[in-house]
Amino acid sequence: MKSSFEHRLLNRMDELRSCYDELYKGRADAAEQFDHLVEIMKKGYEERKVELKKLDADREQAKEWFLDQKVVGMMMYIDLFADNFTGVQERISYLKELGITYIHFMPLLKTRKGKNDGGYAVASYTQVDERFGNIEQFENLLDALREQGISTCVDFVVNHTAKEHDWALRAKAGDVKYQEMYFMYDTDLIPNQFEKTVPEVFPLVSPKNFTYYEDIEKWVFTSFYEFQWDLNYQNPYVLSKIIERLLFLANKGVEVFRLDAIPFMWKELGTNCRNLPPVHSIMSIFRIISEIVCPGIILKGEAIVAPQEIVKYFGDANAAECHIMYNASYMVLLWNSLATRDVRLMEKTLARSPRIPLYATWINYARCHDDIGWGFEEGIIREIGEDPFLHKQFLISFYKGDFPGSFSRGELYEFDETTMDARNSGTLASLCGLEKALGDQDEYQQELAIKRILLLHSMIISFSGIPVIYSGDEIGTVNDFTYVEDPQKSADSRWLHRPKMDWERAAKRADLGSDEGKIFTSLQKMIQCRKEHPIFASNVECTVFDTQNQGVFGLVKQYHGQKMLILGNFTESQQRVNNRVLREQGFCGIGQDLLQGRSVDFHEETLVVGPYQYLWIQQI
C-alpha cells in the first residue's frame, strides 16, 4: 500500500519536473540531478518523525490553517528575549498569556564570527548558534511550542552563505564541484560586465557586487557583504543542497520558513539580477516539494521590492509560490499617517494595491528588527499636494525627533549626505512619543503616546493578514542607546530598537496603572477579540474607503453576511465622521464596538472618534 508521501509524489511529479525543466532543461546532468533531488525528498520524508507526519495529515485536511483569525504572531531574538532556547521554553506561558500562536525567531543558525549581517551570514544550515544551545535543545523547544499550539518560524537564507560555510571552504580549497556552487571567476572580465547592470545593495558600507580574494586569486559574487557568497542556482546541485537543508530543519519541527533575499536568487548577465522569472520557478519548486514531503509547513517570502513585484511571489492558481509575504508598504503608510495626521496617502495607496490570491496572505506589522525606509508611490504623494522629496525629508526629520513639534525619538540609518536620503531606527514606543513624554515628565503626552502605540497595533490586528508584534512592543519598550558601547553594534543604529527584554517591566503587565499594564492588557484584549470573530480571518478582505475626514482611516470587512467597520483616528484631536458616509458603506441602524461595548447609532448626524481612538464596530 502506497504511503501518503508516495501518493503526493506521484500526483505532483509531472508538475515538479515541468518547473525543474524550466530551469535546467538542456543541461547534460539535468536528469541525473532531478533523480538526486527526488532521492533527497524521499529521505526527508523517511526521517520525518511521527508527530510531524500527523501534523502534515491534519494540515492536508485544513490547508488554509494559517489564514485562521487565531493565528497571531510575535518576532524576537532568542538571546534578547530569554538568553537561550531553554530560557524561551521557560517563557512559553508568557506568550500564551498574550495570545501568541505563531513565533518568528530571528536568525539562530550557526553564523560566522565577527560581522555577520545580524546572523544572515550562515556558516551551517544544520547547526545552531552555540550561544543559544545545541540542535537537540532547539528541537525540544520546537516540540514544546507545538504542544502549546504555537507554530515556529525561522530565517532560512537562500541567496548566499557565509564564506566560512563548508561549501565555501571547499571551494576556496580548490574543489571545482563546490566552486561551481558559487560565482567565482579568475579574471574581472565577467564581474565587470555584471557591475554595469546590477545595482549595489549597500553602496555606502559595501560597494560593488564582486570581491577579489588574493589568497585564492578569484573574483566572487558578493551582493550583500564580502563575507556572504552568492549561491549559483544555475547549478541544479545548489537547489538540491538547499532543499536538503530545508527538509532537515522541517524535520526538527520548523513550521514556517522565512526565505531571505529571494529576489536575488537568479543571476544573468545584462540584467539587474533582481526578480528574474527563474526565481519564480525556484519558488514554485520549493512550494511543490514542501507540499509533497512535509505539507504541514508554509513558506514566508522576504522581498523588499515594489508592491507590484511583491505580489508575484504569491504565485497564482497554476503555480503557487509563497503562502505569506511581508506587508512593508502598510507598515510605512501607518507611520506616515501618524506623523502627518493625514490618512489620504494610506487610503489611496491601499485602494490601488494589487489583489492577492485568496490562498495567501500578508504579514502585517507596525515595527520589526529592521529600519523604516520611506518608499511611497510618488504619483500619489503629488496627488495629495506634496513634493515627494520634501515629504521624505519631513518624515526622516520627524522620526529622528528634529522636526519642530515632533513627539518622536529615533536615529538615522544609512544617511547619504549626497542625496540626503536616510531611513529611521527606533522602537515603536519611542517613535510613538513615549520616551520623550517620560523624559519630559509630561503625563498627558505619556497618555497620548500609549494611545498611538495601541492605535498602530489595532490597525495591524484588524487588517487582512497575520498580525505580528515585535517582542517588547507589548510592554512599551523604549530605545536602548547602550548599543554604541558595543564595537560590534555601534555602527548600526538598528540596535537602538533591539534591546534585551526587561522582565522586571514585563512583571507589571497586570498593573493597569502602569504603562506596561495599559499596553499589554489592551493588546491582550484586541487579540482575544480577533480570535473570537471569524470576520478577522486573514483571507477576509478589507475595503478601504474615504471617511471624508483626512484624520480618520476607514475599513469595511464583510464575512458571511456580517459586516464590520474599522475606524482609526490618527490625530490627537477629537474627530467627527459624517454618518451619511458610513450609511453609504452599508452601515445603518445600530452598531456596537467590540472592544469597548460602545453602542453606535448610524442614524445620528455624526460619529465622534476620540484622540487616537480605534473602533471595531459590528453592525447588529
Residue, then its C-alpha position, 0 to 999 in steps of 0.5 A: m500500500k502506497s504511503s501518503f508521501e508516495h501518493r503526493l509524489l506521484n500526483r505532483m511529479d509531472e508538475l515538479r519536473s515541468c518547473y525543474d525543466e524550466l530551469y535546467k532543461g538542456r543541461a547534460d546532468a539535468a536528469e541525473q540531478f532531478d533523480h538526486l533531488v527526488e532521492i533527497m525528498k524521499k529521505g526527508y520524508e523517511e526521517r520525518k518523525v511521527e508527530l510531524k507526519k500527523l501534523d502534515a495529515d491534519r494540515e492536508q485536511a485544513k490547508e488554509w490553517f494559517l489564514d485562521q483569525k487565531v493565528v497571531g504572531m510575535m518576532m524576537y531574538i532568542d538571546l534578547f528575549a530569554d538568553n537561550f532556547t531553554g530560557v524561551q521554553e521557560r517563557i512559553s506561558y508568557l506568550k500564551e498569556l498574550g495570545i501568541t500562536y505563531i513565533h518568528f525567531m530571528p536568525l539562530l543558525k550557526t553564523r560566522k564570527g565577527k560581522n555577520d549581517g545580524g546572523y544572515a551570514v550562515a556558516s551551517y544550515t544544520q547547526v545552531d548558534e552555540r550561544f543559544g544551545n545545541i540542535e537537540q535543545f532547539e528541537n525540544l523547544l520546537d516540540a514544546l511550542r507545538e504542544q502549546g499550539i504555537s507554530t515556529c518560524v525561522d530565517f532560512v537564507v537562500n541567496h548566499t552563505a557565509k564564506e566560512h560555510d563548508w561549501a565555501l571552504r571547499a571551494k576556496a580549497g580548490d574543489v571545482k564541484y563546490q566552486e561551481m556552487y558559487f560565482m567565482y571567476d579568475t579574471d574581472l572580465i565577467p564581474n565587470q560586465f555584471e557591475k554595469t547592470v546590477p545595482e549595489v545593495f549597500p553602496l555606502v558600507s559595501p560597494k560593488n557586487f564582486t570581491y577579489y580574494e588574493d589568497i585564492e586569486k578569484w573574483v566572487f559574487t558578493s551582493f550583500y557583504e564580502f563575507q556572504w557568497d552568492l549561491n549559483y542556482q544555475n547549478p541544479y546541485v545548489l537547489s538540491k543542497i538547499i532543499e536538503r537543508l530545508l527538509f532537515l530543519a522541517n524535520k526538527g519541527v520548523e513550521v514556517f520558513r522565512l526565505d531571505a533575499i529571494p529576489f536575488m536568487w537568479k543571476e544573468l548577465g545584462t540584467n539587474c539580477r533582481n526578480l528574474p522569472p527563474v526565481h519564480s520557478i525556484m519558488s514554485i519548486f520549493r512550494i511543490i516539494s514542501e507540499i509533497v514531503c512535509p505539507g504541514i509547513i508554509l513558506k514566508g517570502e522576504a522581498i523588499v521590492a515594489p508592491q507590484e513585484i511583491v505580489k508575484y511571489f504569491g504565485d497564482a492558481n497554476a503555480a503557487e509560490c509563497h503562502i505569506m509575504y511581508n506587508a512593508s508598504y502598510m507598515v510605512l503608510l501607518w507611520n506616515s499617517l501618524a506623523t502627518r495626521d493625514v490618512r489620504l496617502m494610506e487610503k489611496t495607496l491601499a485602494r490601488s494595491p494589487r489583489i492577492p490570491l485568496y490562498a495567501t496572505w500578508i504579514n502585517y506589522a507596525r515595527c520589526h528588527d529592521d529600519i523604516g525606509w520611506g518608499f511611497e508611490e510618488g504619483i500619489i504623494r503629488e496627488i495629495g499636494e506634496d513634493p515627494f522629496l520634501h515629504k521624505q525629508f519631513l518624515i526622516s526629520f520627524y522620526k529622528g525627533d528634529f522636526p519642530g513639534s515632533f513627539s518622536r525619538g529615533e536615529l538615522y540609518e544609512f544617511d547619504e549626505t549626497t542625496m540626503d536620503a536616510r531611513n529611521s531606527g527606533t522602537l515603536a514606543s519611542l517613535c510613538g512619543l513615549e520616551k520623550a513624554l517620560g523624559d519630559q515628565d509630561e503625563y498627558q503626552q505619556e497618555l497620548a503616546i500609549k494611545r498611538i502605540l495601541l492605535l498602530h497595533s489595532m490597525i495591524i490586528s484588524f487588517s487582512g493578514i497575520p498580525v505580528i508584534y515585535s517582542g517588547d512592543e507589548i510592554g512599551t519598550v523604549n530605545d536602548f542607546t547602550y548599543v554604541e558601547d558595543p564595537q560590534k553594534s555601534a555602527d548600526s543604529r538598528w540596535l537602538h530598537r533591539p534591546k534585551m527584554d526587561w522582565e522586571r517591566a514585563a512583571k507589571r503587565a497586570d498593573l493597569g496603572s502602569d504603562e506596561g499594564k495599559i499596553f499589554t492588557s489592551l493588546q491582550k484584549m484586541i487579540q482575544c477579540r480577533k480570535e473570537h470573530p471569524i470576520f478577522a480571518s486573514n483571507v477576509e478582505c478589507t475595503v478601504f474607503d474615504t471617511q471624508n475626514q483626512g484624520v480618520f482611516g476607514l475599513v469595511k470587512q464583510y464575512h458571511g453576511q456580517k459586516m464590520l467597520i474599522l475606524g482609526n483616528f490618527t490625530e490627537s484631536q477629537q474627530r467627527v465622521n459624517n454618518r451619511v458616509l458610513r450609511e453609504q458603506g452599508f452601515c445603518g441602524i445600530g452598531q456596537d464596538l467590540l472592544q469597548g461595548r460602545s453602542v453606535d447609532f448610524h442614524e445620528e448626524t455624526l460619529v465622534v472618534g476620540p484622540y487616537q481612538y480605534l473602533w471595531i464596530q459590528q453592525i447588529 
